[in-house]
Amino acid sequence: MSDLFASAAAGMDAQRAALDVAARNVAAAEAAGPNGSYARMIPEFTVIERDGTALAHFAGTRVERGRNVDILTEMISAMNASRSYEADASLFDLAKTLAQRTIDAGRL
């Protein structure tokens, strides 16, 4: 059961970081102004195996060369990260329910 908790928590952490990158991109593009340019930062993820469990891990960012920040692209990235975060939160909630039912079954 701890594998479910660890996997969900790692996924939520990675998607939170992706949301932070999207917000940073929008803020930097707005600060640069209409005539300025700001290279888009792309979040990168790795999969780490720990005790036989694959965990998502935010590995940092890289610069997307030759492309400035586009607000529409950043909004889509933020929506994708938000939906992924919600899916991981649902998995965490499911693990919590399973743990509670297992404890309740042990009391019988």
Number of C-alpha atoms within 10 A of each C-alpha: 10 11 15 18 18 18 18 25 19 20 24 23 16 25 26 17 21 25 21 14 21 24 16 15 22 20 12 16 21 15 12 12 10 8 6 11 15 19 17 24 19 16 19 14 16 13 13 13 10 10 7 8 14 15 18 21 18 18 13 15 15 12 13 12 9 8 12 16 20 14 14 10 12 19 15 12 18 20 14 15 21 17 13 17 22 16 15 22 17 13 18 20 15 15 19 16 12 14 14 12 12 12 11 10 9 8 7 5
